[in-house]
């Protein structure tokens, strides 16, 4: 079943679309169910605490371990909130400015792009599939993992996505959403907001045609 992982809100002349699922990419062998951002943050905090331990030699034990605890806690919280946070894409369709404003969050900066409505040719659904290549290697990893009681879920499975993109008049596209299909099967219709965005843009086209008609164009 495809689950939605986005927010869509229409307020007056703007449609705001937000999602953390805007890339169709093959997952790492370190599956998200095993290699979570909490685990990554813990590894980062442990490394920071180890470095502090090596630099605080000679201090009184109580002070030394108090410093280590504070550094571990601060590093874990900071890494979890800033370094390993989910990246988010926000797409703002603005009828007043007649632009699509795309804002992608990053570690320290944000990537921003403005596209005029006139440059948006269509809103298109697509699909992408990733097939595992090294099957023998995957089977070997699964066997070793099972022996140690730490099987990696999803390893070796094909990964499929339903994508939503803005097709531009210059032939390029901007992917704004990628819905992963679990097990390659769809239970009902995929939850992709294509109708809402198309209707919003079509309404703008209708407004433009009415304005041109009033001017006698």
Secondary structure, 3 states (H helix, E strand, C coil): CCCCCEEEEEECCEEEEEECCCCCCCCCCCCCCCCCHHHHHHHHHHHHHHHHHHHCCCCCHHHHHHHHHHHHHHHHHHHHHHHCCCCCEEEEEECCCCEEEEEEECCCCEEEEEEEHHHEEEEEEEEEEECCCCHHHHHHHHHHHHHCCCCCCCCCCCEEEEEEEEEECCCCEEEEEEEEEHHHCCCCCCCCCHHHHHHHHHHHHHHHHHHHHHCCC
